[in-house]
Amino acid sequence: FNNVYATNITAQLDVNPVLVNDTFHLIYTASGSVDDDPDFNPITNDFELLGTRQSTNMSMINGNITRSKKWTLTLLSKKVGTFTIPAISFGSDRAPEVKVIIKNIVVSNGATPNQDFSLEMTASQQNGFVQQQFIITVKLLIAKNINNYQFGDLTTSNPDTLILPLGKDQQYKTYRGTKQYIVVEKKYAVFPQKAETLKIDPFIAAVTMDQPSGSRFYDPFNMRTTSKRLYSKNINLSIQDVPAQYTSDTWLPGTSLEITEQWPRNSKFVAGEPITRTIIITANDLTSAQLPEIKQSTVNGIKQYPDKPEILEKKTATGLLSSHKQKIALIPTKEGSYTLPEINIQWWNTKTNKIETAHLAQRTFTVLPAVNNGNIPITPLQQPIDTSEKANASPSPLPEINQQANNSSFWFWMSTVFIFLWLATLALWWRSTSKQPKAISKQNNTEQSIKLCLKNLKSSCEQNNAQETKKALLAWAKIIFVESHPNNLSDISRQVDKPLQQSINKLNKYLYSAADSDWKCENIYHLCKSFKPAHTEKIKKK
Protein backbone atom coordinates (compact mmCIF):
# COMPACT_ATOMS: atom_id res chain seq x y z
CA PHE A 1 0.00 0.00 0.00
CA ASN A 2 1.49 3.31 -1.10
CA ASN A 3 0.49 6.53 0.66
CA VAL A 4 0.02 9.07 -2.15
CA TYR A 5 0.02 11.83 0.46
CA ALA A 6 3.41 10.82 1.93
CA THR A 7 5.60 13.77 2.96
CA ASN A 8 8.79 14.35 0.99
CA ILE A 9 11.87 14.15 3.25
CA THR A 10 15.41 14.97 2.12
CA ALA A 11 18.74 14.21 3.82
CA GLN A 12 21.94 16.24 3.35
CA LEU A 13 25.43 16.46 4.84
CA ASP A 14 27.15 19.79 5.45
CA VAL A 15 30.53 18.21 4.63
CA ASN A 16 31.64 14.99 2.93
CA PRO A 17 34.19 13.39 3.27
CA VAL A 18 34.80 13.86 7.02
CA LEU A 19 38.00 13.39 9.02
CA VAL A 20 37.87 10.81 11.79
CA ASN A 21 37.10 12.29 15.24
CA ASP A 22 35.61 15.40 13.61
CA THR A 23 31.98 16.44 13.92
CA PHE A 24 29.61 17.07 11.02
CA HIS A 25 25.93 17.87 10.54
CA LEU A 26 23.23 15.70 8.98
CA ILE A 27 20.11 17.71 8.05
CA TYR A 28 16.68 16.20 7.43
CA THR A 29 14.06 18.48 5.84
CA ALA A 30 10.35 17.57 5.56
CA SER A 31 8.17 19.55 3.13
CA GLY A 32 5.02 18.99 5.18
CA SER A 33 3.78 17.34 8.32
CA VAL A 34 5.41 13.97 8.99
CA ASP A 35 3.51 10.92 10.17
CA ASP A 36 5.43 10.60 13.50
CA ASP A 37 8.54 11.68 15.34
CA PRO A 38 11.75 10.35 13.80
CA ASP A 39 13.76 7.46 15.24
CA PHE A 40 17.48 8.30 15.00
CA ASN A 41 18.72 5.26 16.95
CA PRO A 42 20.04 3.39 13.84
CA ILE A 43 22.54 6.23 13.27
CA THR A 44 24.28 5.57 16.62
CA ASN A 45 25.61 2.20 15.38
CA ASP A 46 28.46 3.94 13.53
CA PHE A 47 28.38 7.51 14.81
CA GLU A 48 28.07 9.33 18.11
CA LEU A 49 25.00 11.55 18.28
CA LEU A 50 26.07 14.71 20.11
CA GLY A 51 22.90 16.74 19.73
CA THR A 52 19.67 17.38 17.80
CA ARG A 53 17.82 20.62 17.15
CA GLN A 54 14.60 21.36 15.27
CA SER A 55 13.35 24.40 13.34
CA THR A 56 10.15 25.16 11.43
CA ASN A 57 9.86 27.40 8.37
CA MET A 58 6.62 28.84 6.95
CA SER A 59 6.28 30.69 3.61
CA MET A 60 3.45 32.04 1.42
CA ILE A 61 3.74 31.90 -2.37
CA ASN A 62 0.80 33.09 -4.55
CA GLY A 63 -1.53 32.78 -1.59
CA ASN A 64 -0.46 29.25 -0.83
CA ILE A 65 1.09 28.57 2.58
CA THR A 66 3.85 26.01 2.70
CA ARG A 67 5.48 24.62 5.81
CA SER A 68 8.76 22.76 6.22
CA LYS A 69 10.45 21.28 9.25
CA LYS A 70 14.15 20.68 9.68
CA TRP A 71 16.09 18.33 12.02
CA THR A 72 19.81 19.10 12.36
CA LEU A 73 21.89 16.30 13.90
CA THR A 74 25.45 16.87 15.17
CA LEU A 75 27.40 13.64 14.65
CA LEU A 76 30.91 12.56 15.59
CA SER A 77 32.84 10.22 13.33
CA LYS A 78 34.34 7.34 15.34
CA LYS A 79 36.17 5.20 12.76
CA VAL A 80 37.57 5.29 9.24
CA GLY A 81 35.60 3.90 6.30
CA THR A 82 32.65 4.39 3.99
CA PHE A 83 29.35 4.22 5.84
CA THR A 84 25.71 4.23 4.83
CA ILE A 85 23.38 6.03 7.17
CA PRO A 86 20.20 3.97 6.88
CA ALA A 87 16.79 5.28 5.87
CA ILE A 88 15.22 6.91 8.92
CA SER A 89 11.56 6.34 9.73
CA PHE A 90 9.26 9.27 10.52
CA GLY A 91 6.31 7.01 11.28
CA SER A 92 5.13 5.77 7.88
CA ASP A 93 7.29 8.43 6.16
CA ARG A 94 10.92 7.62 5.44
CA ALA A 95 14.06 9.64 4.70
CA PRO A 96 16.56 8.36 2.10
CA GLU A 97 19.89 6.69 2.87
CA VAL A 98 23.04 8.83 3.00
CA LYS A 99 26.60 7.73 2.27
CA VAL A 100 29.46 9.33 4.20
CA ILE A 101 33.21 8.82 3.84
CA ILE A 102 35.41 9.03 6.96
CA LYS A 103 39.10 9.59 6.28
CA ASN A 104 42.03 8.98 8.58
CA ILE A 105 44.38 11.63 9.96
CA VAL A 106 47.87 11.29 11.37
CA VAL A 107 47.74 11.60 15.19
CA SER A 108 50.80 13.50 16.43
CA ASN A 109 51.96 14.56 19.86
CA GLY A 110 52.99 17.97 18.62
CA ALA A 111 51.66 20.66 16.34
CA THR A 112 52.95 21.04 12.78
CA PRO A 113 52.89 24.41 11.01
CA ASN A 114 49.81 23.39 9.01
CA GLN A 115 47.65 22.42 12.00
CA ASP A 116 45.21 24.78 13.64
CA PHE A 117 44.75 22.52 16.68
CA SER A 118 46.94 20.02 18.43
CA LEU A 119 47.03 18.16 21.75
CA GLU A 120 50.30 17.29 23.50
CA MET A 121 50.88 15.16 26.61
CA THR A 122 54.23 14.76 28.38
CA ALA A 123 55.50 13.16 31.60
CA SER A 124 58.06 14.55 34.04
CA GLN A 125 60.00 11.27 33.75
CA GLN A 126 59.55 7.87 32.11
CA ASN A 127 60.93 5.73 34.96
CA GLY A 128 60.33 5.75 38.69
CA PHE A 129 59.16 3.87 41.75
CA VAL A 130 55.84 2.74 43.12
CA GLN A 131 53.97 5.59 44.91
CA GLN A 132 56.36 8.15 43.44
CA GLN A 133 54.89 11.36 42.02
CA PHE A 134 54.85 11.77 38.23
CA ILE A 135 53.74 15.10 36.71
CA ILE A 136 51.64 14.69 33.54
CA THR A 137 51.28 17.89 31.50
CA VAL A 138 48.57 18.28 28.84
CA LYS A 139 48.77 21.15 26.33
CA LEU A 140 45.98 22.17 23.95
CA LEU A 141 47.43 24.30 21.14
CA ILE A 142 44.98 26.62 19.36
CA ALA A 143 45.78 28.69 16.25
CA LYS A 144 42.28 30.00 15.37
CA ASN A 145 39.28 31.43 17.17
CA ILE A 146 37.11 28.99 19.11
CA ASN A 147 33.92 29.32 21.13
CA ASN A 148 34.81 26.82 23.82
CA TYR A 149 37.08 23.95 24.75
CA GLN A 150 36.65 20.94 27.02
CA PHE A 151 39.15 18.52 28.56
CA GLY A 152 38.40 14.88 29.25
CA ASP A 153 39.63 12.91 32.27
CA LEU A 154 43.14 11.52 32.63
CA THR A 155 42.96 7.72 32.82
CA THR A 156 45.51 4.89 33.12
CA SER A 157 45.70 1.16 32.54
CA ASN A 158 45.52 0.57 36.32
CA PRO A 159 42.33 1.89 37.98
CA ASP A 160 44.06 1.98 41.40
CA THR A 161 46.41 4.75 40.25
CA LEU A 162 45.99 7.95 42.27
CA ILE A 163 45.43 10.96 39.96
CA LEU A 164 45.21 14.52 41.35
CA PRO A 165 44.60 17.63 39.16
CA LEU A 166 47.03 20.44 40.00
CA GLY A 167 45.28 23.79 40.11
CA LYS A 168 43.48 25.69 37.36
CA ASP A 169 44.17 25.62 33.62
CA GLN A 170 46.94 28.00 32.56
CA GLN A 171 46.98 29.99 29.30
CA TYR A 172 49.93 31.46 27.43
CA LYS A 173 51.35 31.87 23.92
CA THR A 174 53.96 29.78 22.14
CA TYR A 175 55.33 29.07 18.68
CA ARG A 176 55.65 25.90 16.64
CA GLY A 177 57.95 26.89 13.84
CA THR A 178 56.75 30.32 12.73
CA LYS A 179 53.11 29.72 13.71
CA GLN A 180 51.77 31.23 16.92
CA TYR A 181 49.47 29.25 19.20
CA ILE A 182 47.43 29.93 22.30
CA VAL A 183 48.24 27.16 24.79
CA VAL A 184 45.81 25.88 27.41
CA GLU A 185 47.83 23.81 29.89
CA LYS A 186 46.62 21.40 32.55
CA LYS A 187 48.76 19.39 34.98
CA TYR A 188 48.15 16.23 36.98
CA ALA A 189 50.06 14.50 39.79
CA VAL A 190 50.02 10.74 39.22
CA PHE A 191 50.98 8.20 41.91
CA PRO A 192 51.32 4.60 40.58
CA GLN A 193 50.35 1.95 43.13
CA LYS A 194 52.01 -1.12 41.61
CA ALA A 195 55.34 -2.10 40.05
CA GLU A 196 54.47 -2.50 36.36
CA THR A 197 54.46 -0.78 32.99
CA LEU A 198 51.75 1.81 33.52
CA LYS A 199 50.03 3.16 30.43
CA ILE A 200 48.71 6.73 30.51
CA ASP A 201 45.80 6.54 28.06
CA PRO A 202 45.56 9.05 25.18
CA PHE A 203 44.12 12.29 26.47
CA ILE A 204 40.98 13.66 24.80
CA ALA A 205 39.98 17.29 24.30
CA ALA A 206 37.29 18.97 22.23
CA VAL A 207 37.01 22.45 20.73
CA THR A 208 33.86 24.15 19.45
CA MET A 209 34.05 26.80 16.73
CA ASP A 210 31.85 28.65 14.24
CA GLN A 211 31.31 27.12 10.84
CA PRO A 212 32.66 29.01 7.82
CA SER A 213 30.25 31.72 6.69
CA GLY A 214 30.08 30.12 3.25
CA SER A 215 27.96 27.20 4.53
CA ARG A 216 25.14 26.53 2.09
CA PHE A 217 22.53 25.89 4.80
CA TYR A 218 20.43 28.71 6.18
CA ASP A 219 20.69 29.05 9.96
CA PRO A 220 18.18 31.66 11.22
CA PHE A 221 19.32 31.22 14.84
CA ASN A 222 23.04 31.70 14.05
CA MET A 223 23.86 28.29 15.50
CA ARG A 224 26.36 27.25 12.84
CA THR A 225 28.97 25.63 15.08
CA THR A 226 31.10 22.56 14.72
CA SER A 227 33.17 20.53 17.16
CA LYS A 228 36.52 18.88 16.76
CA ARG A 229 37.83 16.15 19.01
CA LEU A 230 41.58 15.82 19.55
CA TYR A 231 43.66 12.91 20.85
CA SER A 232 47.19 12.87 22.22
CA LYS A 233 49.58 9.96 22.13
CA ASN A 234 49.67 7.60 25.09
CA ILE A 235 52.63 7.45 27.50
CA ASN A 236 54.16 4.34 29.06
CA LEU A 237 55.76 4.65 32.50
CA SER A 238 58.14 2.02 33.86
CA ILE A 239 57.34 1.60 37.55
CA GLN A 240 59.86 -0.21 39.78
CA ASP A 241 59.37 -1.92 43.13
CA VAL A 242 60.65 -0.52 46.44
CA PRO A 243 64.48 -0.81 46.40
CA ALA A 244 65.84 -3.79 48.34
CA GLN A 245 68.22 -1.59 50.36
CA TYR A 246 65.31 0.46 51.75
CA THR A 247 64.63 -1.03 55.20
CA SER A 248 62.06 1.33 56.78
CA ASP A 249 58.46 0.13 57.14
CA THR A 250 57.14 3.38 55.64
CA TRP A 251 58.04 3.92 51.97
CA LEU A 252 58.58 7.65 51.33
CA PRO A 253 59.71 8.52 47.77
CA GLY A 254 60.06 12.28 47.26
CA THR A 255 62.38 15.13 46.38
CA SER A 256 62.70 16.55 49.91
CA LEU A 257 61.64 15.70 53.46
CA GLU A 258 62.58 17.46 56.68
CA ILE A 259 61.54 17.43 60.32
CA THR A 260 61.63 20.59 62.44
CA GLU A 261 60.69 21.60 65.95
CA GLN A 262 59.11 24.60 67.66
CA TRP A 263 60.16 25.01 71.30
CA PRO A 264 59.23 27.71 73.87
CA ARG A 265 61.74 30.54 74.21
CA ASN A 266 61.44 30.41 77.99
CA SER A 267 64.45 28.52 79.32
CA LYS A 268 63.01 28.04 82.82
CA PHE A 269 60.41 25.31 83.31
CA VAL A 270 58.65 24.35 86.54
CA ALA A 271 57.43 20.92 87.60
CA GLY A 272 53.72 20.47 87.05
CA GLU A 273 53.45 23.21 84.43
CA PRO A 274 52.88 22.21 80.76
CA ILE A 275 55.47 22.74 78.02
CA THR A 276 54.19 22.88 74.42
CA ARG A 277 56.41 21.17 71.89
CA THR A 278 55.52 21.28 68.15
CA ILE A 279 57.03 18.85 65.63
CA ILE A 280 56.52 19.46 61.89
CA ILE A 281 57.22 17.10 58.98
CA THR A 282 57.22 18.74 55.52
CA ALA A 283 57.73 16.93 52.22
CA ASN A 284 57.69 17.66 48.50
CA ASP A 285 56.07 15.24 46.02
CA LEU A 286 54.29 13.19 48.69
CA THR A 287 50.60 13.15 49.60
CA SER A 288 49.59 14.01 53.14
CA ALA A 289 48.39 10.42 53.60
CA GLN A 290 51.92 9.13 52.90
CA LEU A 291 53.53 11.13 55.72
CA PRO A 292 54.32 9.00 58.79
CA GLU A 293 52.79 9.47 62.20
CA ILE A 294 55.09 11.23 64.70
CA LYS A 295 55.85 8.68 67.40
CA GLN A 296 56.76 9.89 70.89
CA SER A 297 59.33 8.00 72.96
CA THR A 298 58.56 7.51 76.64
CA VAL A 299 60.57 9.74 78.97
CA ASN A 300 60.56 8.95 82.70
CA GLY A 301 59.11 11.77 84.74
CA ILE A 302 57.26 13.42 81.83
CA LYS A 303 53.62 12.93 80.91
CA GLN A 304 52.86 13.53 77.22
CA TYR A 305 49.49 14.64 75.81
CA PRO A 306 49.48 14.95 71.97
CA ASP A 307 46.84 17.09 70.24
CA LYS A 308 45.06 16.06 67.06
CA PRO A 309 47.62 16.52 64.23
CA GLU A 310 47.20 19.24 61.61
CA ILE A 311 47.55 17.67 58.15
CA LEU A 312 47.91 19.97 55.12
CA GLU A 313 48.28 19.26 51.40
CA LYS A 314 49.00 22.07 48.94
CA LYS A 315 48.84 21.62 45.16
CA THR A 316 51.39 23.61 43.19
CA ALA A 317 52.51 23.69 39.56
CA THR A 318 55.45 21.44 40.44
CA GLY A 319 53.47 18.92 42.50
CA LEU A 320 52.29 18.36 46.05
CA LEU A 321 53.64 20.01 49.20
CA SER A 322 52.43 18.19 52.33
CA SER A 323 52.93 18.72 56.03
CA HIS A 324 52.14 16.93 59.32
CA LYS A 325 52.11 19.21 62.38
CA GLN A 326 51.88 17.66 65.85
CA LYS A 327 51.61 19.60 69.12
CA ILE A 328 52.44 17.76 72.35
CA ALA A 329 51.88 19.03 75.88
CA LEU A 330 54.76 17.86 78.10
CA ILE A 331 54.17 17.94 81.87
CA PRO A 332 57.24 17.17 84.00
CA THR A 333 56.18 15.61 87.31
CA LYS A 334 59.30 16.60 89.26
CA GLU A 335 62.41 18.73 89.10
CA GLY A 336 65.52 17.58 87.27
CA SER A 337 67.24 17.41 83.89
CA TYR A 338 65.37 15.73 81.04
CA THR A 339 66.37 14.65 77.53
CA LEU A 340 63.91 14.14 74.66
CA PRO A 341 65.36 11.52 72.27
CA GLU A 342 66.28 12.33 68.68
CA ILE A 343 63.81 11.54 65.87
CA ASN A 344 64.96 10.02 62.57
CA ILE A 345 62.80 9.42 59.47
CA GLN A 346 64.19 7.45 56.55
CA TRP A 347 63.07 8.47 53.03
CA TRP A 348 64.05 7.88 49.41
CA ASN A 349 65.41 10.80 47.37
CA THR A 350 63.96 10.38 43.86
CA LYS A 351 66.46 12.88 42.42
CA THR A 352 69.58 11.04 43.58
CA ASN A 353 68.00 7.57 43.96
CA LYS A 354 69.54 7.26 47.42
CA ILE A 355 68.34 6.71 50.98
CA GLU A 356 68.36 9.82 53.14
CA THR A 357 67.41 10.46 56.77
CA ALA A 358 65.57 13.47 58.15
CA HIS A 359 66.98 14.18 61.62
CA LEU A 360 65.71 16.07 64.67
CA ALA A 361 68.39 16.31 67.35
CA GLN A 362 67.74 15.38 70.97
CA ARG A 363 66.77 18.19 73.33
CA THR A 364 67.88 18.55 76.97
CA PHE A 365 66.22 20.95 79.40
CA THR A 366 66.06 21.57 83.15
CA VAL A 367 62.92 21.66 85.29
CA LEU A 368 62.81 23.64 88.55
CA PRO A 369 60.88 22.48 91.61
CA ALA A 370 57.24 23.49 91.94
CA VAL A 371 56.43 26.60 93.98
CA ASN A 372 55.32 25.72 97.55
CA ASN A 373 52.05 27.60 97.87
CA GLY A 374 51.84 26.73 101.60
CA ASN A 375 54.53 29.31 102.45
CA ILE A 376 52.61 32.18 100.97
CA PRO A 377 50.64 34.06 103.68
CA ILE A 378 46.92 34.25 103.05
CA THR A 379 45.29 37.60 103.75
CA PRO A 380 42.14 37.07 105.86
CA LEU A 381 38.91 38.24 104.36
CA GLN A 382 37.48 39.35 107.78
CA GLN A 383 38.60 42.42 109.69
CA PRO A 384 40.57 41.77 112.93
CA ILE A 385 38.56 41.71 116.15
CA ASP A 386 38.54 45.04 118.03
CA THR A 387 38.82 44.43 121.80
CA SER A 388 38.13 48.02 122.72
CA GLU A 389 35.25 49.06 124.91
CA LYS A 390 33.31 50.22 121.87
CA ALA A 391 33.59 46.85 120.30
CA ASN A 392 32.38 45.08 123.43
CA ALA A 393 29.25 47.15 123.53
CA SER A 394 26.12 45.22 122.69
CA PRO A 395 24.78 46.01 119.26
CA SER A 396 21.45 47.72 119.00
CA PRO A 397 18.75 45.15 118.43
CA LEU A 398 17.04 45.23 115.03
CA PRO A 399 13.32 45.57 114.85
CA GLU A 400 11.62 42.19 115.06
CA ILE A 401 9.66 42.71 111.82
CA ASN A 402 12.93 43.01 109.83
CA GLN A 403 14.30 39.74 111.25
CA GLN A 404 11.13 37.90 110.26
CA ALA A 405 11.21 39.41 106.78
CA ASN A 406 14.83 38.35 106.25
CA ASN A 407 14.10 34.80 107.44
CA SER A 408 11.08 34.54 105.11
CA SER A 409 13.12 35.82 102.17
CA PHE A 410 15.95 33.36 102.92
CA TRP A 411 13.67 30.31 103.03
CA PHE A 412 11.81 31.45 99.90
CA TRP A 413 14.98 31.58 97.83
CA MET A 414 16.32 28.33 99.28
CA SER A 415 13.07 26.57 98.34
CA THR A 416 13.23 27.99 94.82
CA VAL A 417 16.79 26.74 94.35
CA PHE A 418 15.96 23.23 95.62
CA ILE A 419 12.90 22.99 93.33
CA PHE A 420 14.98 24.09 90.34
CA LEU A 421 17.70 21.52 91.10
CA TRP A 422 15.08 18.78 91.51
CA LEU A 423 13.50 19.61 88.14
CA ALA A 424 16.91 19.70 86.45
CA THR A 425 17.82 16.30 87.93
CA LEU A 426 14.51 14.85 86.74
CA ALA A 427 15.07 16.21 83.19
CA LEU A 428 18.60 14.78 82.99
CA TRP A 429 17.37 11.38 84.23
CA TRP A 430 14.60 11.29 81.62
CA ARG A 431 17.02 12.31 78.87
CA SER A 432 19.58 9.63 79.80
CA THR A 433 16.93 6.90 79.96
CA SER A 434 15.42 7.92 76.60
CA LYS A 435 18.82 7.78 74.86
CA GLN A 436 19.96 4.49 76.34
CA PRO A 437 18.13 2.16 73.91
CA LYS A 438 19.52 4.11 70.94
CA ALA A 439 23.08 3.81 72.26
CA ILE A 440 22.62 0.08 72.75
CA SER A 441 21.14 -0.23 69.27
CA LYS A 442 24.06 1.69 67.75
CA GLN A 443 26.55 -0.51 69.60
CA ASN A 444 24.77 -3.65 68.39
CA ASN A 445 24.84 -2.39 64.80
CA THR A 446 28.57 -1.71 65.07
CA GLU A 447 29.24 -5.20 66.42
CA GLN A 448 27.20 -6.76 63.62
CA SER A 449 29.15 -4.75 61.02
CA ILE A 450 32.46 -5.89 62.51
CA LYS A 451 31.30 -9.54 62.42
CA LEU A 452 30.34 -9.19 58.74
CA CYS A 453 33.73 -7.62 57.88
CA LEU A 454 35.55 -10.39 59.74
CA LYS A 455 33.50 -12.99 57.86
CA ASN A 456 34.56 -11.47 54.52
CA LEU A 457 38.16 -11.25 55.75
CA LYS A 458 38.14 -14.92 56.75
CA SER A 459 36.81 -15.93 53.33
CA SER A 460 39.45 -13.94 51.42
CA CYS A 461 42.21 -15.26 53.71
CA GLU A 462 41.15 -18.87 53.17
CA GLN A 463 41.44 -18.25 49.41
CA ASN A 464 44.78 -16.39 49.83
CA ASN A 465 43.32 -13.57 47.71
CA ALA A 466 45.49 -10.51 48.34
CA GLN A 467 43.24 -7.92 46.68
CA GLU A 468 40.07 -9.12 48.43
CA THR A 469 41.93 -9.28 51.74
CA LYS A 470 42.97 -5.65 51.26
CA LYS A 471 39.33 -4.62 50.64
CA ALA A 472 38.12 -6.57 53.68
CA LEU A 473 40.84 -5.03 55.88
CA LEU A 474 39.89 -1.51 54.80
CA ALA A 475 36.20 -2.17 55.50
CA TRP A 476 37.05 -3.58 58.96
CA ALA A 477 39.42 -0.69 59.81
CA LYS A 478 36.91 2.01 58.85
CA ILE A 479 34.60 0.64 61.56
CA ILE A 480 37.31 0.04 64.18
CA PHE A 481 39.10 3.38 63.61
CA VAL A 482 36.08 5.52 62.79
CA GLU A 483 37.77 8.79 63.83
CA SER A 484 40.94 8.47 61.74
CA HIS A 485 39.22 7.29 58.49
CA PRO A 486 42.01 5.00 57.17
CA ASN A 487 42.22 5.03 53.36
CA ASN A 488 45.01 2.50 52.75
CA LEU A 489 46.94 -0.31 54.39
CA SER A 490 49.67 2.04 55.62
CA ASP A 491 47.06 4.02 57.56
CA ILE A 492 45.87 0.80 59.24
CA SER A 493 49.34 -0.49 60.11
CA ARG A 494 50.14 2.69 62.03
CA GLN A 495 47.22 2.09 64.41
CA VAL A 496 47.46 -1.63 65.22
CA ASP A 497 49.75 -3.72 67.43
CA LYS A 498 53.09 -5.09 66.28
CA PRO A 499 52.06 -8.62 65.11
CA LEU A 500 49.16 -7.34 62.99
CA GLN A 501 51.29 -4.44 61.73
CA GLN A 502 53.94 -6.85 60.42
CA SER A 503 51.33 -8.98 58.61
CA ILE A 504 49.71 -5.93 57.00
CA ASN A 505 53.10 -4.56 55.88
CA LYS A 506 53.87 -7.91 54.21
CA LEU A 507 50.54 -7.76 52.35
CA ASN A 508 51.16 -4.13 51.36
CA LYS A 509 54.64 -4.95 50.05
CA TYR A 510 53.30 -7.90 48.04
CA LEU A 511 50.58 -5.77 46.42
CA TYR A 512 53.13 -3.11 45.39
CA SER A 513 55.67 -5.59 44.08
CA ALA A 514 55.81 -7.22 40.67
CA ALA A 515 56.57 -10.66 42.16
CA ASP A 516 54.84 -13.68 40.63
CA SER A 517 54.97 -15.75 43.82
CA ASP A 518 51.75 -16.71 45.60
CA TRP A 519 50.72 -14.78 48.69
CA LYS A 520 49.80 -16.55 51.93
CA CYS A 521 47.34 -14.88 54.26
CA GLU A 522 48.72 -16.67 57.35
CA ASN A 523 47.20 -15.17 60.52
CA ILE A 524 45.69 -11.80 59.49
CA TYR A 525 42.12 -12.94 60.19
CA HIS A 526 42.90 -14.24 63.70
CA LEU A 527 44.94 -11.12 64.58
CA CYS A 528 42.08 -8.82 63.48
CA LYS A 529 39.54 -10.91 65.37
CA SER A 530 41.54 -10.67 68.61
CA PHE A 531 42.50 -7.00 68.15
CA LYS A 532 40.95 -4.75 70.81
CA PRO A 533 41.34 -0.99 70.25
CA ALA A 534 41.05 1.33 73.22
CA HIS A 535 37.73 2.90 72.20
CA THR A 536 36.11 -0.54 71.84
CA GLU A 537 36.95 -1.36 75.45
CA LYS A 538 35.35 1.89 76.59
CA ILE A 539 32.14 1.08 74.74
CA LYS A 540 31.87 -2.34 76.33
CA LYS A 541 32.45 -0.96 79.85
CA LYS A 542 29.55 1.40 79.38
DAQUI-V190895 format. One line per field, one symbol per residue. psi: psi as a letter, one per 30 degrees, with the letter a starting at -180 (. if undefined). burial: b if it has 24 or more other C-alpha atoms within 12 Angstrom, else e. Layout:
psi->???
burial->???
//
This chain:
psi->kkjfgkkkklklkfkklkkkglllkkkkkkfaklelkljgefefeflkjflklllkkklkjhfkkkkkkkkjkjlkkflkakkjjlkkkibflklllkkkkjllljklglklffkfklkkklkelfkalkgkkkjkkkkjkkglklellkkakkllfjffkkkjkjalkkklllkjbgkkkkkjkkkkkkjkgkjljkkjlkkklkkklklkfgkfkkjfghgillkkkkklllkkkjkllkkefjflfjjikafkklklkkkkfkfkkkkfkkkjkkkkkkkkgklfffklkjkkkkkkfkkkjklkkjkkjkklffakjlljkkkkjkjkfllakkkkllkkjklkjfefhlklkkkjllkklkklllkjfffkkkkkflklkjgleeefkklkklkeeeeeeeeeeefeeeeeeeeeeeeeeeeeeeeeeffeeeeeeeeeeeeeeeeeeeeeeeeeeffhjeeeeeeeeeeeefeeifefikfleeeeffglleeeeeeeeeeeeeeflgkflkkkecgeeeeeefkjlefeeeeee.
burial->eeeeeebbbbbbbbbeebbbbbbbbbbbbbbbbbeeebebeebeebbbbbeeeeeeeeeeeeeeeeebbbbbbbbbbbeeeebebebbbbebbbbeeeebbbeeeebebbbbeebbbbbbbbbeeebbbbbbbbbbbbbbbbbeeeeebebeebbbebeebbbbbbeeeeeeeeeeeeeebbbbbbbbbbbbbbbbbbbbbbbbbbbbbebeeeeebeeeeebbbbbbbbbbbbbbbbbbbbbeeeeebbbbbbbbbbbbbeeeeeeebbbeeebbbbbbbbbbbbbbbbbbbbebeeeeebebebeebebebbbebbbbbbbbbbbbbbbbbeeeebebeebbbbbbbbeeeebbebebeeeebebeeeeeeeeeeeeeeeeeeeeeeeeeeeeeeeeeeeeeeeeeeeeeeeeeeeeeeeeeeeeeeeeeeeeeeeeeeeeeeeeeebeebbebbbebbeeebbeebbbbbbbbbbbbbeeeebbbbbbbbbbbeeebbbbbbbbbbbbbbeeeeebebbbbbebbbebeeeeeeeeeee
//
